[in-house]
Amino acid sequence: DEALVLQRIIYTRRVATLGASHENTLFSGGTLALSMMKLKLWEEGISFTRDQLLPAARQSLGPDHDTTLRLSQYLATALVDALGAHSRKRDVLLEAETIQQDVAQRRRRVFG
């Protein structure tokens, strides 16, 4: 998909110019991850979000930042959407539920 190619380019350029932990880079990464998930590139989108975006967001922005919470929600949604590709469905559902509960609690605490 052409949009996915462009989003990869944008993300790569932002990493090069702003760094992997910059808020704008993380936002671009989230957009890229969402596109991967919409194209059903589940494993790539999930691992990109889980292994790269979320650790960088937690470290640079903090666990309660809106961008970090949004990335967490993307991950939880992708885990549920990708259930057909997993043999451990119960474990995946529990992980997604745990993430969603954490995001909801943080949003209530931070945003009221």
Residue frames as a rotation matrix with the C-alpha (Angstrom) as fourth column:
ASP 1
0.583 0.812 0.000 0.00
0.812 -0.583 0.000 0.00
0.000 0.000 -1.000 0.00
GLU 2
0.027 -0.593 0.805 1.40
0.562 -0.657 -0.503 3.38
0.827 0.465 0.316 -1.04
ALA 3
0.613 0.261 0.746 0.27
-0.382 -0.729 0.568 5.14
0.692 -0.633 -0.347 2.15
LEU 4
0.958 -0.284 -0.041 2.13
0.199 0.553 0.809 2.59
-0.207 -0.783 0.586 4.26
VAL 5
0.227 -0.913 0.338 5.32
0.936 0.108 -0.336 3.19
0.270 0.392 0.879 2.26
LEU 6
0.072 -0.150 0.986 5.00
0.111 -0.981 -0.157 6.95
0.991 0.121 -0.054 2.80
GLN 7
0.856 0.294 0.426 4.33
-0.373 -0.220 0.902 6.52
0.359 -0.930 -0.078 6.51
ARG 8
0.728 -0.672 -0.134 7.44
0.666 0.646 0.373 4.35
-0.164 -0.361 0.918 6.85
ILE 9
-0.035 -0.739 0.673 9.48
0.749 -0.465 -0.472 7.07
0.662 0.487 0.570 5.12
ILE 10
0.355 0.252 0.900 8.07
-0.262 -0.898 0.354 9.78
0.897 -0.361 -0.253 7.38
TYR 11
0.998 0.029 0.055 8.71
-0.061 0.317 0.946 7.72
0.010 -0.948 0.319 10.51
THR 12
0.458 -0.888 0.049 12.28
0.889 0.457 -0.036 6.88
0.009 0.060 0.998 9.42
ARG 13
-0.084 -0.465 0.881 13.03
0.454 -0.805 -0.382 10.54
0.887 0.368 0.279 8.70
ARG 14
0.627 0.357 0.692 11.63
-0.408 -0.606 0.683 11.65
0.663 -0.711 -0.234 12.03
VAL 15
0.903 -0.391 -0.179 13.75
0.399 0.604 0.690 9.08
-0.161 -0.695 0.701 13.84
ALA 16
0.116 -0.925 0.363 16.80
0.950 -0.003 -0.312 10.40
0.290 0.381 0.878 11.96
THR 17
-0.225 -0.205 0.953 16.06
0.234 -0.960 -0.151 14.07
0.946 0.189 0.264 12.63
LEU 18
0.260 0.459 0.850 14.24
-0.661 -0.557 0.503 14.15
0.704 -0.692 0.158 15.97
GLY 19
-0.806 -0.518 0.287 15.20
-0.575 0.566 -0.591 10.84
0.144 -0.641 -0.754 17.57
ALA 20
-0.628 0.529 -0.570 13.13
0.212 0.822 0.529 7.76
0.749 0.212 -0.628 18.34
SER 21
-0.485 0.401 -0.777 11.79
0.874 0.187 -0.449 9.16
-0.035 -0.897 -0.441 21.63
HIS 22
-0.982 0.146 -0.122 10.53
-0.151 -0.988 0.031 12.53
-0.115 0.049 0.992 20.38
GLU 23
-0.340 0.934 0.111 6.78
-0.028 0.107 -0.994 13.01
-0.940 -0.341 -0.010 20.73
ASN 24
0.245 0.432 -0.868 6.33
-0.852 -0.332 -0.405 13.80
-0.463 0.839 0.287 17.01
THR 25
-0.609 -0.526 -0.594 8.28
-0.730 0.665 0.159 10.68
0.312 0.530 -0.789 16.07
LEU 26
-0.916 0.300 0.268 6.14
0.068 0.772 -0.632 8.56
-0.396 -0.561 -0.727 18.40
PHE 27
0.009 0.953 -0.304 2.99
-0.383 -0.277 -0.881 10.07
-0.924 0.124 0.363 16.92
SER 28
0.051 -0.079 -0.996 4.21
-0.998 0.036 -0.054 9.19
0.040 0.996 -0.077 13.41
GLY 29
-0.896 -0.416 -0.157 5.08
-0.399 0.908 -0.129 5.71
0.197 -0.053 -0.979 14.64
GLY 30
-0.569 0.768 0.295 1.56
-0.026 0.341 -0.940 5.33
-0.822 -0.542 -0.174 16.01
THR 31
0.285 0.637 -0.717 0.11
-0.763 -0.302 -0.571 6.32
-0.580 0.710 0.400 12.66
LEU 32
-0.343 -0.516 -0.785 2.37
-0.866 0.497 0.052 3.78
0.363 0.698 -0.618 10.97
ALA 33
-0.967 -0.012 0.253 1.37
-0.145 0.846 -0.514 1.07
-0.207 -0.534 -0.820 13.45
LEU 34
-0.134 0.991 0.010 -2.33
-0.293 -0.030 -0.956 1.78
-0.947 -0.131 0.294 12.89
SER 35
0.227 0.164 -0.960 -1.84
-0.967 -0.080 -0.243 1.49
-0.117 0.983 0.140 9.15
MET 36
-0.765 -0.547 -0.339 -0.09
-0.570 0.821 -0.039 -1.85
0.300 0.163 -0.940 9.58
MET 37
-0.802 0.492 0.339 -2.98
0.010 0.578 -0.816 -3.07
-0.597 -0.651 -0.468 11.68
LYS 38
0.142 0.882 -0.449 -5.61
-0.583 -0.292 -0.758 -1.83
-0.800 0.370 0.472 9.23
LEU 39
0.121 -0.193 -0.974 -3.79
-0.950 0.262 -0.170 -3.76
0.288 0.946 -0.151 6.51
LYS 40
0.932 0.338 0.129 -3.87
-0.361 0.839 0.407 -6.82
0.029 -0.426 0.904 8.81
LEU 41
0.122 -0.957 -0.262 -0.11
-0.039 0.259 -0.965 -6.84
0.992 0.128 -0.006 9.23
TRP 42
0.878 0.474 0.070 -0.83
-0.082 0.005 0.997 -7.87
0.472 -0.881 0.043 12.81
GLU 43
0.637 -0.657 -0.403 2.51
0.768 0.495 0.405 -9.27
-0.067 -0.568 0.820 13.92
GLU 44
-0.319 -0.777 0.543 4.49
0.786 -0.537 -0.307 -6.38
0.530 0.328 0.782 12.47
GLY 45
0.046 0.431 0.901 2.16
-0.119 -0.893 0.433 -3.75
0.992 -0.127 0.011 13.92
ILE 46
0.937 0.328 -0.118 1.96
0.045 0.222 0.974 -5.42
0.346 -0.918 0.193 17.32
SER 47
0.401 -0.852 -0.337 5.70
0.914 0.350 0.204 -5.99
-0.056 -0.390 0.919 17.66
PHE 48
-0.325 -0.476 0.817 6.50
0.553 -0.797 -0.244 -2.46
0.767 0.373 0.523 16.40
THR 49
0.359 0.561 0.746 4.15
-0.305 -0.685 0.661 -0.97
0.882 -0.465 -0.075 18.99
ARG 50
0.980 0.096 -0.175 5.11
0.113 0.460 0.881 -3.31
0.165 -0.883 0.440 21.84
ASP 51
0.485 -0.866 -0.119 8.87
0.861 0.450 0.238 -3.45
-0.153 -0.218 0.964 21.27
GLN 52
-0.477 -0.721 0.503 9.74
0.811 -0.582 -0.064 0.00
0.339 0.377 0.862 19.91
LEU 53
-0.199 0.438 0.877 7.05
0.105 -0.880 0.463 2.63
0.974 0.184 0.129 20.34
LEU 54
0.777 0.627 -0.061 5.76
0.117 -0.048 0.992 1.91
0.619 -0.778 -0.110 23.83
PRO 55
0.363 -0.687 -0.630 9.16
0.927 0.198 0.318 1.59
-0.093 -0.699 0.709 25.54
ALA 56
-0.629 -0.599 0.495 10.30
0.674 -0.738 -0.038 4.86
0.388 0.310 0.868 23.94
ALA 57
0.007 0.730 0.683 7.06
0.007 -0.683 0.730 6.61
1.000 -0.001 -0.010 24.90
ARG 58
0.812 0.295 -0.505 7.16
0.456 0.222 0.862 5.39
0.366 -0.930 0.046 28.50
GLN 59
0.023 -0.912 -0.410 10.77
0.992 -0.029 0.120 6.46
-0.121 -0.410 0.904 28.89
SER 60
-0.787 -0.459 0.411 10.55
0.550 -0.825 0.133 9.88
0.278 0.331 0.902 27.26
LEU 61
-0.416 0.716 0.561 6.95
-0.242 -0.681 0.691 10.95
0.877 0.151 0.456 27.86
GLY 62
-0.799 0.125 0.588 5.99
-0.573 0.135 -0.808 8.89
-0.181 -0.983 -0.036 30.89
PRO 63
-0.908 0.407 0.095 3.34
0.416 0.903 0.106 6.22
-0.043 0.136 -0.990 31.36
ASP 64
-0.150 0.914 -0.376 0.49
0.649 -0.196 -0.735 8.72
-0.746 -0.354 -0.564 31.83
HIS 65
-0.678 -0.150 -0.720 1.12
-0.337 -0.807 0.485 10.85
-0.654 0.571 0.497 28.73
ASP 66
0.344 0.921 -0.184 -1.71
-0.563 0.046 -0.825 10.88
-0.751 0.387 0.534 26.20
THR 67
0.206 -0.331 -0.921 0.55
-0.933 0.218 -0.287 9.55
0.296 0.918 -0.264 23.42
THR 68
-0.846 -0.526 0.090 1.71
-0.521 0.776 -0.357 6.65
0.118 -0.349 -0.930 25.61
LEU 69
-0.419 0.780 0.465 -1.88
-0.254 0.392 -0.885 5.84
-0.872 -0.489 0.034 26.53
ARG 70
0.463 0.582 -0.669 -2.97
-0.785 -0.081 -0.614 6.03
-0.412 0.809 0.419 22.90
LEU 71
-0.246 -0.645 -0.723 -0.19
-0.849 0.503 -0.159 3.65
0.467 0.575 -0.672 21.83
SER 72
-0.892 -0.023 0.452 -1.20
-0.319 0.741 -0.591 1.24
-0.321 -0.672 -0.668 24.60
GLN 73
0.057 0.994 0.096 -4.79
-0.412 0.111 -0.904 1.34
-0.909 0.012 0.416 23.37
TYR 74
0.290 -0.043 -0.956 -3.63
-0.953 0.077 -0.293 0.65
0.087 0.996 -0.019 19.80
LEU 75
-0.730 -0.649 -0.212 -1.76
-0.613 0.760 -0.217 -2.40
0.302 -0.028 -0.953 21.06
ALA 76
-0.666 0.538 0.517 -4.74
-0.205 0.535 -0.820 -3.74
-0.718 -0.651 -0.246 23.01
THR 77
0.361 0.840 -0.405 -7.07
-0.633 -0.099 -0.768 -3.25
-0.685 0.534 0.496 20.05
ALA 78
0.036 -0.438 -0.898 -4.64
-0.945 0.279 -0.173 -4.94
0.326 0.855 -0.403 17.67
LEU 79
-0.884 -0.369 0.287 -4.26
-0.455 0.819 -0.350 -7.91
-0.106 -0.440 -0.892 19.99
VAL 80
-0.214 0.897 0.386 -8.02
-0.154 0.360 -0.920 -8.46
-0.965 -0.256 0.062 19.96
ASP 81
0.499 0.429 -0.753 -8.34
-0.752 -0.218 -0.622 -7.85
-0.431 0.876 0.214 16.23
ALA 82
-0.147 -0.695 -0.704 -5.56
-0.907 0.379 -0.184 -10.33
0.395 0.612 -0.686 15.51
LEU 83
0.023 0.176 0.984 -7.03
-0.807 0.585 -0.086 -13.15
-0.590 -0.792 0.155 17.59
GLY 84
0.912 0.405 -0.059 -7.52
-0.353 0.706 -0.614 -15.42
-0.207 0.581 0.787 14.60
ALA 85
0.468 -0.820 -0.329 -3.76
-0.404 0.132 -0.905 -15.52
0.786 0.557 -0.270 14.12
HIS 86
-0.372 -0.621 0.690 -3.04
-0.885 0.014 -0.465 -16.63
0.279 -0.784 -0.555 17.70
SER 87
-0.217 0.240 -0.946 -3.17
0.079 0.970 0.228 -20.13
0.973 -0.026 -0.229 19.11
ARG 88
-0.664 -0.064 -0.745 -3.17
0.738 0.107 -0.667 -18.78
0.123 -0.992 -0.024 22.69
LYS 89
-0.204 0.659 0.724 -6.39
0.338 -0.646 0.684 -16.78
0.919 0.384 -0.091 22.43
ARG 90
0.714 0.502 -0.488 -7.13
0.601 -0.083 0.795 -16.74
0.358 -0.861 -0.361 26.15
ASP 91
-0.001 -0.815 -0.579 -3.67
0.898 -0.255 0.358 -15.35
-0.440 -0.520 0.732 26.98
VAL 92
-0.749 -0.260 0.610 -3.99
0.580 -0.702 0.413 -12.70
0.321 0.664 0.676 24.28
LEU 93
0.189 0.909 0.372 -7.43
0.371 -0.417 0.830 -11.64
0.909 -0.019 -0.416 25.50
LEU 94
0.656 -0.005 -0.754 -6.15
0.753 -0.063 0.655 -11.38
-0.051 -0.998 -0.037 29.06
GLU 95
-0.463 -0.876 -0.135 -3.22
0.831 -0.482 0.278 -9.25
-0.308 0.016 0.951 27.91
ALA 96
-0.575 0.315 0.755 -5.53
0.407 -0.690 0.598 -6.96
0.710 0.651 0.269 25.92
GLU 97
0.535 0.836 -0.119 -7.93
0.485 -0.189 0.854 -6.66
0.691 -0.515 -0.507 28.85
THR 98
0.305 -0.522 -0.796 -5.10
0.895 -0.128 0.427 -5.82
-0.325 -0.843 0.429 31.25
ILE 99
-0.753 -0.595 0.281 -3.80
0.658 -0.682 0.318 -3.11
0.003 0.425 0.905 28.91
GLN 100
-0.261 0.736 0.625 -7.28
0.329 -0.541 0.774 -1.63
0.908 0.407 -0.101 28.44
GLN 101
0.670 0.488 -0.559 -7.94
0.666 -0.063 0.743 -1.56
0.327 -0.871 -0.367 32.19
ASP 102
-0.127 -0.821 -0.556 -4.60
0.892 -0.340 0.299 0.14
-0.435 -0.458 0.775 32.80
VAL 103
-0.785 -0.129 0.606 -5.29
0.487 -0.733 0.475 2.75
0.383 0.668 0.638 30.11
ALA 104
0.186 0.949 0.257 -8.79
0.403 -0.312 0.860 3.43
0.896 -0.056 -0.440 31.52
GLN 105
0.584 -0.017 -0.812 -7.46
0.809 -0.072 0.583 3.86
-0.068 -0.997 -0.028 35.07
ARG 106
-0.486 -0.844 -0.227 -4.67
0.788 -0.535 0.304 6.19
-0.378 -0.031 0.925 33.95
ARG 107
-0.594 0.326 0.735 -7.01
0.425 -0.649 0.631 8.27
0.683 0.688 0.247 31.79
ARG 108
0.535 0.832 -0.150 -9.48
0.542 -0.201 0.816 8.66
0.648 -0.518 -0.559 34.69
ARG 109
0.379 -0.465 -0.800 -6.68
0.848 -0.173 0.502 9.65
-0.372 -0.868 0.329 37.06
VAL 110
-0.639 -0.768 -0.040 -4.93
0.667 -0.579 0.469 12.04
-0.383 0.273 0.882 34.69
PHE 111
-0.892 0.263 0.368 -7.81
0.137 -0.619 0.774 13.50
0.431 0.741 0.516 32.67
GLY 112
-0.794 0.569 0.215 -10.68
-0.478 -0.364 -0.799 13.13
-0.377 -0.737 0.561 35.12
